[in-house]
């Protein structure tokens, strides 16, 4: 396995696939599936080692007299302890001890570097399932210092105990890309064309590769939303004006009330997202959404740090948890209508502020990511005609197993290839601030639905041709397993 760009560790094969160890020791044999002098032993009943399924840590609340039963509030996953026995057989005792030292070194060096990786493959599988090994220790059998290590065939018996990550992952990270470019404010549908399928909960890495069409083009923040296959509400759009007005100093006003249809109440845990596009005289204008009795906090436009005012600015309102409204309702009530009221206010108590509303968009999403370049002025056509915004939810570099990252990461790169082909030749351009949560698959239908908004260097939506950006999108996704996958 590769630990980093500077460290390469030859894998140790802990089980000879022929069923018996190969006794002619050589260092190269330790990484061979058929020449390794190591074999995993079965237990007394003839059962071989099998990774244990992950145990959940559930937190419940409620109970009499408040509810008839307890309800699941939160679910976590604990690390898993596993044990298995191995035998090392070589032509000489010295070779046995040398092999044992390599195993011990591999399992203890993780304390000073990266975690070790446990890889298991069933005979009929093409791919490995991989886990991070957080800690491990070796206990030699009593015969280690006794006469059993002698003739006719020197053999060492050892028990290995590991503490590993709760989820294993498929070592093959599948990916696909859309086959056509899409432009700004696009609801997109990406089908998996690689002959694979998605699992509920699989993690996603995303590459957005932009093409700046003219010398006047520039890019700024991006809003990427992974949406459920539910109602997508969209009304208005530049240059259509939905509402306009002037807010007195410190005043609040209601723009309008819109009806959102819920088609799938089985996924009520998916929050409702509201996006409003508007011209605002100042960043002192804020918006919020309300469902009769529930109000989101007021927010300002995306990219307020880029410009104090502007046209075609994006208000992405905080997600609305609608699960509490219909929790417990029968799922045969297939459709509900929810009134969403959009309000606006002027936080400046000394001056009036004007606004013009162009568009209101609503959808359900568990994945909202906002990306902010470190320096938007440097992303221009002259210097970087092709730009890649990369979002990373799981490890996929080199041969590390695809395990979740603690938080979402992102970078911005520029294309080295002037023709902008998918050849992965990108060089680091600048850092990127990422606001959001790691992206996950929420449906088992091999389709990803999304909504994306590209903004310019001042935080405005780019609306005028020929400066409209186009982009290709590539998704990589990692299958996560509680036990051995395929």
Secondary structure, DSSP 8 states (H G I E B T S, - for coil): -EEETTEE------S-TTSS---S--GGGGG-TTT-SEEE---TTS---------EEEEEEE-TTTSSSEEEEEEEE--EEEEEEEEEE-SSHHHHHHHHHHHHHHHHGGGTSS-EEEEE--TT-SS-EEEEEEEEEEEE-GGGGSGGGSSSS-EEEEEEEEEE-S-EEESS-EEEE-SS-B-SSEEEEEE--SS----TT-EEEEEEEEE--STT-B---EEEEEE-SS--EEEE-TT--SEEEEE-TT-EEEEEEEEEEE--GGGTTS-EEEEEEEEES-TTEEEEEEETTEE---B--TTTTT-SSEEEEEEEEEEE--HHHHTT--TT---EEEEEEEEEEE--SSS-EEEEEEEEEEEEEEEEEEEEES-GGG-BTTT-SEEEEEEEEE--STT----EEEEEEEEEEEESSTT--SS--EEEEEEEEEEE---B---SSSEEEEEEEEB-TTSBB--STTS--EEEEEEEEE-EESS---
